[in-house]
Amino acid sequence: MRQEAERGGGLDGQAVLLVAGLADLAVSTLGSALGTVRGLLRRSDTAELAAEAQHDLVARGRLVLDRYATVPPAHLEVLARHSLARRGVDGV
């Protein structure tokens, strides 16, 4: 099976390699995350760190809402405003 999978022998072999790679990635990521959590729990400024993280998340949330929730002005509306502004400057 291993030799066949190494040669790219069929969809079954590729699927097995893909699943094995994803599982390895998940395990290594989980291990790294657990190490980070352990390190954070040992810190003396955990409350300050959590408050800063909350502040950062709120700021990111505002940015996302500003980016996707606001509707840009209509194109013709922008052109009309530019035209009015030019008329005021040119005096026409």
C-alpha positions as CSV (number, residue, x, y, z in Angstrom):
1,M,0.0,0.0,0.0
2,R,2.8,2.4,0.9
3,Q,4.7,1.9,-2.4
4,E,1.5,2.3,-4.4
5,A,0.6,5.5,-2.5
6,E,4.0,6.9,-3.0
7,R,3.8,6.5,-6.7
8,G,0.4,8.2,-6.7
9,G,-1.3,4.9,-7.4
10,G,-5.0,5.8,-7.7
11,L,-7.5,7.9,-6.0
12,D,-7.6,5.6,-2.9
13,G,-3.9,6.0,-2.3
14,Q,-4.1,9.8,-2.7
15,A,-7.1,10.0,-0.4
16,V,-5.3,8.0,2.3
17,L,-2.3,10.3,2.0
18,L,-4.5,13.4,2.1
19,V,-6.3,12.2,5.2
20,A,-3.1,11.2,6.9
21,G,-1.5,14.6,6.1
22,L,-4.6,16.4,7.5
23,A,-4.6,14.3,10.6
24,D,-0.9,15.0,11.2
25,L,-1.5,18.8,10.7
26,A,-4.4,18.7,13.1
27,V,-2.4,16.9,15.8
28,S,0.6,19.2,15.5
29,T,-1.6,22.3,15.5
30,L,-3.5,21.1,18.5
31,G,-0.2,20.3,20.4
32,S,1.1,23.7,19.6
33,A,-2.1,25.3,20.8
34,L,-2.1,23.4,24.0
35,G,1.5,24.4,24.7
36,T,0.5,28.1,24.1
37,V,-2.4,27.8,26.5
38,R,-0.2,26.2,29.1
39,G,2.2,29.1,28.8
40,L,-0.5,31.6,29.0
41,L,-2.0,30.1,32.2
42,R,1.4,30.3,33.9
43,R,1.6,34.1,33.3
44,S,0.8,36.5,36.1
45,D,-0.9,39.1,33.9
46,T,-3.5,36.7,32.5
47,A,-6.4,39.0,33.3
48,E,-4.7,41.9,31.5
49,L,-3.9,39.7,28.6
50,A,-7.6,38.6,28.3
51,A,-8.8,42.2,28.5
52,E,-6.4,43.2,25.7
53,A,-7.6,40.2,23.6
54,Q,-11.2,41.2,24.2
55,H,-10.4,44.8,23.1
56,D,-8.6,43.6,20.0
57,L,-11.6,41.3,19.1
58,V,-14.1,44.2,19.5
59,A,-11.9,46.4,17.3
60,R,-11.7,43.6,14.6
61,G,-15.5,43.2,14.8
62,R,-16.0,46.9,14.2
63,L,-13.7,46.8,11.2
64,V,-15.5,43.8,9.7
65,L,-18.9,45.4,10.2
66,D,-17.7,48.7,8.7
67,R,-16.3,46.8,5.7
68,Y,-19.3,44.7,4.9
69,A,-22.3,46.3,6.5
70,T,-22.1,49.8,5.0
71,V,-23.4,50.3,1.6
72,P,-21.2,52.5,-0.7
73,P,-22.9,55.4,-2.3
74,A,-24.4,55.0,-5.7
75,H,-22.1,55.7,-8.6
76,L,-24.5,58.2,-10.2
77,E,-24.9,60.0,-6.9
78,V,-21.1,60.4,-6.6
79,L,-21.0,61.8,-10.2
80,A,-23.8,64.2,-9.4
81,R,-22.0,65.5,-6.3
82,H,-18.8,66.0,-8.3
83,S,-20.7,67.9,-11.0
84,L,-22.3,70.1,-8.4
85,A,-18.9,70.8,-6.7
86,R,-17.4,71.7,-10.1
87,R,-20.2,74.0,-10.9
88,G,-19.7,75.8,-7.6
89,V,-15.9,76.2,-8.2
90,D,-16.3,77.1,-11.9
91,G,-19.2,79.4,-11.3
92,V,-21.2,78.0,-14.3
